[in-house]
Structure formats: structure tokens, C-alpha cells
Amino acid sequence: MRDEEQVRMATERMAMVFTSWGFPRMAARVLMTVMTADEDALTAGQIGERLGVSPAAVSGAVRYLMQVAMLEKEPQLGSRSDVYRLPDNPWYEATALKNDLFITLAKMAEEVALALGEDTPAARRVQTMNEYFKFIHEALPKLIDLWREYKVEHGLD
């Protein structure tokens, strides 16, 4: 049986973890609220009610979550309200979006390393950062393929 108070407490704790990783606090709370809802989609009003905040407080968070592909917005049939739902693969979508960021960071680090000059301690540190982001950029598609295989093998699709 679902224990709403336990769900609320666990949701808040998980949101705190996301916040410690740099996620905006309200966005983390909204994400976990939608994720733990039994409904497929929620309105801003429903999200706000569950969090004890106004729908206006939810609006910036849903905007952020849509930008990072963690939420989708749809019109609610027969209403002027929209509903928000998780995409089919929110973790995959958000991670895939970051891959462009990794190659951008690698290129920027390479520029900084060149500006620092050859064989300086600072240039070596920045060049290592460059190589790390290039490695992540190249490895991420392989990792996502492994995730797809894992989901099929474990009946998560």
C-alpha cells in the first residue's frame, strides 16, 4: 500500500541529492513529484498542490526541465491547462543532450591548454581535462547502447 508521507519524504530526499549535483531545487522537487505520481501526467496546479507551492512557483521549474528534456508539455484535453509528463526515456534524453556539451568543453579546454603554452603544469592539467571530455564524448554513445541492451534483457522496455 502506498504511504504518501513516506513517498513525500523520499521524494524530498531524492530532490536534495539532485540539488547537491547542481540541479535547481524547485526543478528537482518537480521532477521527483512527476516521477513518483501514479498518473501519467500532472498539471502545474497538481504539482504545486503536492509540493505545497503555487502553480507560479512550478512554472520556472517545468521550463527548466523541458529545456533539459526531462519533462514534456501537452495540452490537457477539454481544458486550457497543460499537463507535464516524463518522456519515455528521461535519463537517456538528458544524458544524450549532454554529449554535445562534452565535446564543446573538450574544444574549449584544448584552446586554453594551447594558450597556456607547452609543458607547463597548468597546460598539462587542462589538457587532461580536454582528454577526459573527449573520452566521455566518444564513450557515451556506446554506454547508451549498453543501456538499451540492459533494458531489453531486464524487461524494462
C-alpha positions, 0 to 999 in steps of 0.5 A: 500500500502506498504511504504518501508521507513516506513517498513525500519524504523520499521524494524530498530526499531524492530532490536534495541529492539532485540539488547537491549535483547542481540541479535547481531545487524547485526543478528537482522537487518537480521532477521527483513529484512527476516521477513518483505520481501514479498518473501519467501526467500532472498539471502545474496546479497538481504539482504545486498542490503536492509540493505545497507551492503555487502553480507560479512557483512550478512554472520556472521549474517545468521550463527548466526541465523541458529545456533539459528534456526531462519533462514534456508539455501537452495540452490537457484535453477539454481544458486550457491547462497543460499537463507535464509528463516524463518522456519515455526515456528521461535519463537517456534524453538528458544524458544524450543532450549532454554529449554535445556539451562534452565535446564543446568543453573538450574544444574549449579546454584544448584552446586554453591548454594551447594558450597556456603554452607547452609543458607547463603544469597548468597546460598539462592539467587542462589538457587532461581535462580536454582528454577526459571530455573527449573520452566521455564524448566518444564513450557515451554513445556506446554506454547508451547502447549498453543501456538499451541492451540492459533494458531489453534483457531486464524487461524494462522496455 
